[in-house]
Every structure is written in C-alpha cells, then in structure tokens.
Amino acid sequence: MTVDLLLGLQWGDEGKGKIVDILTTNYNIIARFQGGPNAGHTLVFNGMKHVLHTIPSGIFHEKAINLVGNGVVIDPVIFKNELIKLDEHHIDYKKSLRISRKSHLILPTHRLLDAASEIAKGKAKIGSTLKGIGPTYMDKTGRNGIRVGDLELEHWKKKYRALANKHERMIAFYKVDLQYNLEELETEFFNAIETLKELTFIDSEEYIYQALKKGESILAEGAQGSLLDIDFGTYPFVTSSNTTAAGACTGLGVAPNQIGEVYGIFKAYTTRVGSGPFPTELFDEDGETMGRVGNEFGATTGRSRRCGWLDLVALRYACQINGVTQLMMMKGDVLSGFKTLKICTAYNYKGETITHLPYNIEAENVTPIYTEFNGWSEDLTTMKNDSQFPKELNDYISFLEEELDIPIKIVSVGPDRKQTIFR
C-alpha cells in the first residue's frame, strides 16, 4: 500500500476539509502532516458547519483513525477547545485520535512572541495569524522546542520554565506595547495539557510503517496551500512549514517511494488572506461579488479574503512541484452569473511574456495576461452530475485539463458534502 496526499494548490482556503471528509470512507487513516491551528478546515453536512484547526478532517467518521503527525505544531488550548466542540456531537475521539510524540507544542509565550514581532514590523508585517506558529517552528529548528513526548517525562515543566523565561526576555527586546498576563495564560495552558495527556501518544512513523505493512490505506491531509510553502511559496509572505508534497514525507516519516496519488485542490478563482503579492487580484465589482457570493472569510482569522481570477501560471507551478495526479475544482458555483470569465494564462514579466512562476511576482514586475471565456448563468448548487453542467462550465474545465495535463476528477458546487460531483 501507499500513502495518498491531499493538498491545496493556491494560498490556502481551497476547501481541503470538505474533500478529506468525503474521501475518508476510502481510507483507514487520515494524517495531518504540517502546520497547526493557523489552518481552518471547514466541513458542512446535515445542515451544520464544523471548523477544525489541528484535528484531521476525518474525525467525524467512526471507522477512521485520525493522526496528528510529527510535522504539526499543537496549541493545547486550541486543541482542547476543538475537543469540547466534538463532545457536543458525541464523537469518540479518544478511540480514533492519535498524536505523534514528535509533534511540537505551541506555548503561550510563542503566541506573545508572534504578536510582538508583528507589531514591531509595522507596515512591513507579513499578515501572521498570531497563533505562535512561526516562533514554535523557530524553536524546533533551533533545537529548543518542547514536544508532545516530553509530557511523558518527569521534568518537562522545568524545561518549559526555562524556555518561557527565554521568550519573555525576547519579547522585552522588541520594545513594543504588548499587554499580557502570563500567569493567567499559563493556567489555561496547563489545564489544556492535562486534557491532551488523556489522548493516545504514538511513535507515528512506526505506526504508519506497520499500517502500510498490514495493507491499510492512508490519506495525508495538508494544511494551508502550496503558495504558502516556506521554500516554494511567495516568500516572505508564507507560513513556517512545507505545505507541498515533500512536507508529507518529513511530517509523517513516509519515504518518497511510498507516496501514491497526489490530489490537488484549487478554487475556480483565486483568493488570498493577509499580505503578499497577488497578480490577479480584483479591486472592482467582480472581486466584490466573488467575495460576497463565495463567503470569503478566513475560517481561522475571520479576515476577509482578497479575490481574483484564476491564476493558471501559479496553478501550473503548484502542480509541478507537488507531482499532482488528480485535480479537484472547488466553488465553481460562485462563478455563476458572470457574463465573462478570465483566466491568467501568462505573465508580462519585466517586458517579457512568460508562463512559469518567476522569483518575484510583485505588482511592479508582473502584469497578468488573460484569456477570456463566456460565463454561465445556471445555478450549479442543485446539480447531481456533470451531464447537467452548462457548456460554458465544461469548456472552462476542459481548458484547464488541457493546459495542466491533469484530469479534474471532482467539481464542488456548494459547501455541503452532497454538493460534490465526481467526473
């Protein structure tokens, strides 16, 4: 058996949670491999909306094991709050949830460091979610971090105190007006740690190895999007982990030759939260309509998303670096009603026409070159199969398949589980 991957191909918010939830019936194990509570995976079924931040999106399926891998960073307080919401739906997560001992913990002082750093940047801020993700990964690479497995050791609180004290000295260095009560934050943190310790900690790489030997099927669930990858994204406006397919190998302990299908998810248009370049961003009525109809607000931050036409240059790049084998197009229904649709098929980069993603895509260097398509007016949200699709939508899909040379296997026509069409 192999491990299949599912990841976002844009700047996050593509709809990964919904697709993982739908595909979970085909898998024994759903495994998150990077990121932390800066992710927000939204699932809608039975008329209810559920938002997950760290827990894998297969948690609502009774038979699936949900694994938080070593590449994930965990905020115990946010994690506990997620568990409380699962309690409301009588989910037996103690039976189905596993946490890697090698996952790193987000401390209260990591969040404070994040806030202090962002305030100090002023207008140059990168749009952090202020969840402490960056400082936690910095401690991980700096070999100072505290891991889930440390909670099983007798003197872990001594290690915690030393690191928190160091963080406070660093916060003071920024010389910013940041008001906080660490004692209060720590009370909440240590209470959440006790809840976390009630769950099952595992050596996840061994667990996955044995599962594959037994022939069990595994789906690795990515967070954020490929264009936010620390190496291959629009640096420095990126996240702190590898969001691309390579991150699944290091974030779960899976060898490259054990990777099977790579499912790539993208919206029929493009969105971005926070700062950073966005060549196809719209500042007109079309952009406003996309945001309003698509309900484009961050599941984690609540911030409104910037909207624009589909960027095929960036999408092709994401497919290449991930080795995508199947595509899923989300939110096609949001484009209903546009008389004309546009797809960015190339860039004018410093006076030259290019079709690859260059080193810098800031507005002063890049102007998008568009191909126009006829739009459709039909309501897609009630359609049950692709034979009902309007010709214009089929033309849009066929163009993308031809340009990317990858089949689009799923088209989402609404937020609910049932509003999913397999092609």
C-alpha positions, 0 to 999 in steps of 0.5 A: 500500500501507499500513502495518498496526499491531499493538498491545496494548490493556491494560498490556502482556503481551497476547501481541503476539509470538505474533500478529506471528509468525503474521501475518508470512507476510502481510507483507514487513516487520515494524517495531518502532516504540517502546520497547526491551528493557523489552518481552518478546515471547514466541513458542512453536512446535515445542515451544520458547519464544523471548523477544525484547526489541528484535528484531521478532517476525518474525525467525524467518521467512526471507522477512521483513525485520525493522526496528528503527525510529527510535522504539526505544531499543537496549541493545547488550548486550541486543541482542547477547545476543538475537543469540547466542540466534538463532545457536543456531537458525541464523537469518540475521539479518544478511540480514533485520535492519535498524536505523534510524540514528535509533534511540537507544542505551541506555548503561550509565550510563542503566541506573545512572541508572534504578536510582538514581532508583528507589531514591531514590523509595522507596515512591513508585517507579513499578515501572521495569524498570531497563533505562535506558529512561526516562533514554535517552528523557530524553536524546533529548528533551533533545537529548543522546542518542547514536544508532545513526548516530553509530557511523558517525562518527569521534568518537562515543566522545568524545561518549559520554565526555562524556555518561557523565561527565554521568550519573555526576555525576547519579547522585552527586546522588541520594545513594543506595547504588548499587554499580557498576563502570563500567569493567567495564560499559563493556567489555561495552558496547563489545564489544556495539557492535562486534557491532551495527556488523556489522548493516545501518544504514538511513535507515528512513523512506526505506526504508519510503517506497520499500517502500510505493512498490514495493507491499510490505506492512508490519506495525508491531509495538508494544511494551508496551500502550496503558495504558502510553502516556506521554500516554494511559496511567495516568500516572505509572505508564507507560513513556517512549514512545507505545505507541498508534497515533500512536507508529507514525507518529513511530517509523517516519516513516509519515504518518497517511494511510498507516496501514491496519488497526489490530489490537488485542490484549487478554487475556480478563482483565486483568493488570498488572506493577509499580505503578499503579492497577488497578480490577479487580484480584483479591486472592482465589482467582480472581486466584490461579488466573488467575495460576497457570493463565495463567503470569503472569510478566513475560517481561522482569522475571520479576515476577509479574503482578497479575490481574483481570477484564476491564476493558471501560471501559479496553478501550473507551478503548484502542480509541478512541484507537488507531482499532482495526479488528480485535480479537484475544482472547488466553488465553481458555483460562485462563478455563476452569473458572470457574463465573462470569465478570465483566466491568467494564462501568462505573465508580462514579466519585466517586458517579457511574456512568460508562463512559469512562476518567476522569483518575484511576482510583485505588482511592479514586475508582473502584469497578468495576461488573460484569456477570456471565456463566456460565463454561465448563468445556471445555478450549479448548487442543485446539480447531481452530475456533470451531464447537467453542467452548462457548456460554458462550465465544461469548456472552462474545465476542459481548458484547464485539463488541457493546459495542466495535463491533469484530469479534474476528477471532482467539481464542488458546487456548494459547501455541503458534502452532497454538493460534490460531483465526481467526473 
